Amino acid sequence: MWGDVTATEGEEARTGPFADWEYHVTTTEGLIPRDVEQLLTTLQDRITELAKTSPVTALRAIARLQDTTPTLALATVRTAREAMVSWEAIGTALGCTRQSAHERYARHVSG
């Protein structure tokens, strides 16, 4: 069995160290804290309200979010990689594949 990653690491089922780690990341570390979830909901609700009375101002708020998100994403991916988070876990958290996450961010991140 030595050298058989699937058998020893349990990548297909929740057994072995690899699967245990991925399960831990997605169930424990992967949960968005309640306060952040509430902030996101409040922001969405507020921009939706604002769009009804001041649509141009709401669009400016959206543009600001669009400008901020890529920089924040890169910084967060960099921090995750420094913490030894796998590209697989990063892709899953970002809602894409490991390969997509790697292709998008690896050249900007060491490790």
C-alpha positions as CSV (number, residue, x, y, z in Angstrom):
1,M,0.0,0.0,0.0
2,W,3.0,2.3,0.4
3,G,2.9,4.9,-2.4
4,D,-0.8,4.3,-3.0
5,V,-2.0,7.8,-2.2
6,T,-5.7,7.0,-2.6
7,A,-5.5,4.1,-0.2
8,T,-3.3,5.8,2.4
9,E,-4.6,9.3,2.2
10,G,-8.3,8.6,1.7
11,E,-8.8,11.2,-0.9
12,E,-12.1,9.5,-2.1
13,A,-13.6,8.9,1.3
14,R,-13.4,10.7,4.6
15,T,-10.6,8.6,5.9
16,G,-6.9,9.2,6.3
17,P,-5.0,12.4,7.0
18,F,-5.7,14.2,3.8
19,A,-9.4,13.7,4.0
20,D,-9.5,14.5,7.7
21,W,-7.7,17.8,7.0
22,E,-10.0,18.8,4.1
23,Y,-13.0,17.9,6.2
24,H,-11.7,20.1,9.0
25,V,-11.0,23.0,6.7
26,T,-14.4,22.9,5.1
27,T,-16.4,22.3,8.2
28,T,-14.5,24.3,10.8
29,E,-12.4,26.9,9.1
30,G,-14.7,27.1,6.1
31,L,-17.7,28.5,8.0
32,I,-18.2,32.2,7.6
33,P,-18.5,33.9,11.0
34,R,-21.9,35.1,11.9
35,D,-20.9,38.7,12.2
36,V,-19.3,38.7,8.7
37,E,-22.4,36.9,7.3
38,Q,-24.6,39.7,8.9
39,L,-22.4,42.4,7.5
40,L,-22.7,40.9,4.0
41,T,-26.4,40.6,4.3
42,T,-26.7,44.2,5.6
43,L,-24.6,45.5,2.8
44,Q,-26.6,43.7,0.2
45,D,-29.9,44.9,1.7
46,R,-28.6,48.5,2.0
47,I,-27.4,48.7,-1.6
48,T,-30.7,47.2,-2.7
49,E,-32.6,49.9,-0.8
50,L,-30.2,52.6,-2.1
51,A,-30.8,51.5,-5.7
52,K,-34.5,52.4,-5.3
53,T,-33.9,56.0,-4.2
54,S,-30.4,56.7,-5.5
55,P,-29.4,54.2,-8.3
56,V,-26.3,56.1,-9.3
57,T,-25.0,56.1,-5.7
58,A,-25.8,52.4,-5.5
59,L,-23.8,51.8,-8.7
60,R,-20.9,53.7,-7.2
61,A,-21.0,51.4,-4.1
62,I,-21.0,48.4,-6.4
63,A,-18.1,49.7,-8.3
64,R,-16.2,50.3,-5.1
65,L,-16.9,46.7,-4.1
66,Q,-15.7,45.5,-7.5
67,D,-12.5,47.5,-7.2
68,T,-11.8,46.2,-3.6
69,T,-12.6,42.5,-4.1
70,P,-9.7,41.5,-6.4
71,T,-7.1,43.0,-4.0
72,L,-8.7,41.5,-1.0
73,A,-9.0,38.1,-2.7
74,L,-5.3,38.1,-3.6
75,A,-4.2,39.1,-0.1
76,T,-6.5,36.4,1.4
77,V,-5.1,33.8,-1.0
78,R,-1.6,34.8,-0.1
79,T,-2.4,34.5,3.6
80,A,-4.0,31.1,3.1
81,R,-1.0,29.8,1.2
82,E,1.4,31.1,3.9
83,A,-0.8,29.1,6.3
84,M,-0.2,26.0,4.1
85,V,-3.8,25.9,2.9
86,S,-4.0,23.6,-0.2
87,W,-4.9,24.9,-3.7
88,E,-7.8,22.4,-3.5
89,A,-9.2,24.0,-0.4
90,I,-8.7,27.5,-1.8
91,G,-10.5,26.6,-5.0
92,T,-13.4,25.1,-3.0
93,A,-13.7,28.1,-0.8
94,L,-13.7,30.4,-3.9
95,G,-16.2,28.2,-5.7
96,C,-13.9,27.1,-8.4
97,T,-11.5,24.2,-9.1
98,R,-8.0,23.8,-7.7
99,Q,-6.6,24.4,-11.1
100,S,-8.6,27.6,-11.7
101,A,-7.5,29.0,-8.3
102,H,-3.9,28.1,-9.0
103,E,-3.9,29.5,-12.5
104,R,-5.4,32.8,-11.3
105,Y,-3.3,33.4,-8.1
106,A,-0.2,31.3,-8.1
107,R,2.0,33.7,-10.1
108,H,1.2,36.4,-7.5
109,V,1.7,34.2,-4.4
110,S,4.8,32.4,-3.2
111,G,4.4,28.8,-2.1
